[in-house]
Amino acid sequence: MRLKWYLIIISICIVIISSIVSLTQNVVFIETLLVTCLSTLFVIIIDGVTATISRLLPQVIAKKETDIFKVTKKERNFYSKLQIKKWKDKIPEIGHFTGFRKNKISDPKNPEYIKRFIIESAYGEIGHFLSVFTGILLLLIPIFPQVWFSISLGVMIVNGILNIPPIIVLRYNKFTLLSIYKKMKN
C-alpha cells in the first residue's frame, strides 16, 4: 500500500513536470511525458547504483559513531514537531533488496540483531543522502536537448525531495535503536 502511494506521487510529479515543460517550451505534451518518464527511469537507476555503491562501503564506516551519524535530542525534538510518528510507517521500505527489512524490529531482545539494524540504518542514511545529490548525474544525459535540462532538473528536484523522508525516518528510529542497544550492553 505504501509503495503504491509513493508511485502515485511520482506519477503526479511526472505529469506536472511534463505539463509545465510542454506549456513553457511549446513542445508536444506526449513527447514531453515520454522524456519525463525516461528521465524518471534514469534517476531510479542512478539511485539503485548509488544504493549499491553505498552498501559496498566497509562496515567500519557505518559502525562509526561520528558526528554525522549521531542523533541529538534537539534533532529528535525537531522530528517530534514534524509529527513523525503519524507518517513514518507510510514511507516505503525496500530493505528486501539488501536482505534486511527496516520497517519493524523483529527481534528486539537480540543485541546482535539490534547492532545490525543500526548498521543497516546507517547504510540507508548514506544511500539516501548520496541519492539526493547523485540525481545531478541526470543532467549529464542530454537525450533530447530541447527539453532534457528542464525535465531532468525537475525530476532531480523531486528525487531529492523524495529521498529526505526516508533519511528522517532512519535517523529518528536510530535514536531508539541506540537506546535499546545501550541498555542491552549495560
N, C-alpha and C positions, 0 to 999 in steps of 0.2 A: 504494500500500500504506500509506504513512504517513498520508494523509488518511483512509483507511478506519479506522484505529485511533483517530484523533482523533475521528471521528464516533461510533465505538463508545463512547468515553469520555464524550462529550457525551450520548449516548443513555442511558447508565447513570446519569449525573448527573440527567437529566430524570426517570427513573423513581424514583430515590431521593428527589429533592425532592418529586415528586408523592405518593409514599408517605408521607413524613413529614407533609406538609401535610394530606393526606386523613385520616390517623390522628389527628393532634393537633387538627384543627378539625372533625371529624365531617362531612366532605363526601364526596361520591361520588368514587371514585378516577378513573374515566374522565373526568369533568368536570375534575378537577384536572390530569390528564395533558394534556388538550387545552389548558388555560390555560397549563400549563408549556411546552408546545410553542409556543404563540403568543408567550409571553414570550421564549423562546429565539430565535424568528424575529425579534422586535423587536430583541433585543440584537445579532443578526447584522447587521441593517440599520443599527443605530446604529454598530457597528464599521466597516461599509462606508463610511458617511458620514464617520466620523472619519478613516479612512484616506484618503479622497478629499480632505478638507479639509487634512490634513497634507501631502499631495502638492502642493497648491496653494500652499503656503508658498514664498517665494522661495528659490532655491538658496543664496543667501548665508547663510541660517540653517543649512542642512545642511552647508555648507562650513566654517563657523566651527569652529575648534578650541577651543571654550570648555570650561570645566571639566566640564560635564555630558556632553560627548562624549568626553573623554579617558578612555582605559582605562589604569589604573595597573597596575604589576606586582603590587601587593597584590591588586587585583581579579582579575587574570588567575590568580594563585595560588589564589584562592578558587574560581574556575571549574574549575581543575585538581582541586581537592579534591572538587568535585562530580562528577568524572569525566566532564566534558562531552564528551570525545572519543568516549565509548561511546554517547551518546544524542543528540548534536546533529543527526545526519543523520536521525533519526526524527521530528523536528519538521516538520510540513508547511510547505512554502514555496509561496506563491501569487503570486510576483512576476510571473507571466504577465499578471496584471491590469494591471500598470503597465508592461509591456513589458521588464522586466529581471529575469531569474531570479537569485536569490542563493544557490542551493543548490550551486553549483560555479563555480570560477574557470575560465572557458573560454578566456581569453586572458591568461595570467599575465605575458607579456613586453611587453604594451602598456600604457604608463603612463596613457594616456587612459582605457582600459578600467578599470584599477585605480582611478583617480580617480573615475570614475563609480560603480564598485562601492561605494566608500567613501561617496559622497553618497547612493546608494540605500539603503545600510545605515543611514545617519543618518535618512533619511525613515522607514524601517521602525521604527527605535527610537522616533521621535517618535510615529508612528501607534499602535504597540502600547502605549506608555506612556500616551498620552491615552485609549486604549480601556479601560485599567484603571479610569479614573475616569469616562469618559463613560457607562459602563454604569449609573451612578446615574440617568440620564435615564429608565431603565426604570420607576423608582418613580413617575414623573410621569404614567404612562398607566394610571390605575386602571379597567380594563375590568370586572373582576369584583371589586368592592371587598372582598367577604368573604374572598377568598384571595389577591388580587393582590399585596399587600405582602409576604406570606410567600414566595410563589413568586418574585416578581421580585427579592427580596433574595437568595434562594438562587441564582438564575440570575446575578445581578450578581456574586456572590462567585465562582462557578465561572468566569465570563467573565474576571474579574480574574486569577484563578489561571492560567487557560489562556493569558493574554497575557504572563505572566512568562517562560516558557521561550524564546519567540522573541526577547525582549529580551536575555536572557543569551547566546543563540547569536550574535546580531548583534554584541553588544559583544565577545564572545570572538573572533569572526572579524575584527573591525575591527583589533584589535591586530596580527594577522598581515598584514592588508592594508596598514596604515600602514607596517609594517616593509618590506614589498616595495616600496611606493611610495617611501619614503625612499632605499632602495638604488638605485632606478632614477634618482632625481634627482641622486645623487652621481656 
